[in-house]
Amino acid sequence: MLIDGQIIAINDAQYNSARQQMGLPSSYTLVQATGLLMHNTGSSLVQIRLPAGLVVGEFENLDGHRCYGVVSLDGLEKYRAI
């Protein structure tokens, strides 16, 4: 999958774990992710680097409905956002 512009291999267990952490049904797929959390303070946009292994994931179902949230992906503890 694409994480911060890099192709990172994750397995089915990691996909399922991420979806379950969000409480989403199996119809949702983890589409892409980033290790940077963007926060709009009202006067500026701040980028917050998440700890290794945590990502903001974009999940989408077949109807195109999207959900976003911070999830832990086991095995990516060494990964850091660029």
Secondary structure as GFF3:
##gff-version 3
##sequence-region A 1 82
A	DSSP	beta_strand	2	3	.	.	.	ID=ss1
A	DSSP	beta_strand	6	7	.	.	.	ID=ss2
A	DSSP	alpha_helix	12	21	.	.	.	ID=ss3
A	DSSP	beta_strand	29	34	.	.	.	ID=ss4
A	DSSP	beta_strand	36	40	.	.	.	ID=ss5
A	DSSP	beta_strand	45	49	.	.	.	ID=ss6
A	DSSP	beta_strand	54	60	.	.	.	ID=ss7
A	DSSP	beta_strand	66	72	.	.	.	ID=ss8
###
